[in-house]
C-alpha cells in the first residue's frame, strides 16, 4: 500500500468516525471538505478519488461500461 493511499484511508476513517450517520452525498461532501493533499491534481488526487470511491461503495471508473446495444456498430440501419 502506498503512502498516499495510507494517508487517504486514515483521513477517510477520521471523517467516518466524526460523522457515523453520514451516507451517500452527505458522506461525499464531508470527504470532499477533508481533502488532505493541497492542490487537487496529479497522482495524490487520483489516489484520493479512488479511496473515496471505495469507501462510498462506488464502482471504479474503468468498471463503468456502456451496454453493447449503445455502440454505433450495432445501431439499426435507417
C-alpha positions in Angstrom: 0.0 0.0 0.0 1.4 3.4 -1.0 2.0 6.3 1.4 -0.7 8.4 -0.4 -3.2 5.6 0.0 -2.4 5.0 3.6 -2.8 8.7 4.4 -6.0 9.0 2.4 -7.5 5.9 4.1 -6.6 7.4 7.5 -8.3 10.7 6.7 -11.4 8.8 5.4 -11.5 6.8 8.7 -11.4 10.0 10.7 -14.2 11.5 8.7 -16.3 8.4 9.1 -15.7 8.4 12.8 -16.6 12.0 13.1 -19.8 11.5 11.1 -21.0 8.0 11.7 -24.5 8.6 10.4 -23.5 10.2 7.1 -24.1 8.3 4.0 -24.3 8.9 0.2 -24.0 12.5 -0.9 -23.6 13.7 2.7 -20.6 11.5 3.3 -19.0 12.5 0.0 -19.5 16.2 0.9 -17.6 15.6 4.2 -14.9 13.7 2.4 -14.6 16.4 -0.2 -14.1 19.0 2.5 -11.4 16.9 4.2 -9.2 16.5 1.2 -5.6 16.5 2.7 -3.2 16.9 -0.2 -3.4 20.5 -1.2 -3.9 21.1 -4.9 -6.4 18.7 -6.5 -4.1 17.5 -9.3 -1.8 14.7 -10.2 -1.2 11.3 -8.5 -2.3 12.2 -4.9 -5.7 13.4 -6.1 -6.2 10.3 -8.3 -5.4 8.1 -5.2 -7.8 10.2 -3.1 -10.6 9.8 -5.6 -10.1 6.0 -5.8 -10.1 5.7 -2.0 -13.3 7.8 -1.7 -15.0 5.7 -4.3 -14.0 2.5 -2.5 -15.2 4.0 0.9 -18.6 5.0 -0.6 -19.1 1.7 -2.4 -19.0 3.2 -5.9 -17.5 1.3 -8.9 -14.1 2.2 -10.2 -14.3 4.5 -13.3 -12.9 1.7 -15.5 -15.7 -0.6 -14.5 -18.4 1.7 -15.8 -19.2 0.3 -19.3 -21.9 1.0 -21.8 -24.2 -1.8 -22.9 -23.2 -3.3 -26.2 -26.5 -2.1 -27.8 -25.5 1.5 -27.4 -22.4 1.2 -29.6 -22.7 2.5 -33.1 -21.5 -0.8 -34.5 -24.9 -2.4 -33.6 -27.1 0.6 -34.4 -30.2 -0.1 -36.5 -30.0 0.8 -40.2 -32.4 3.5 -41.4 
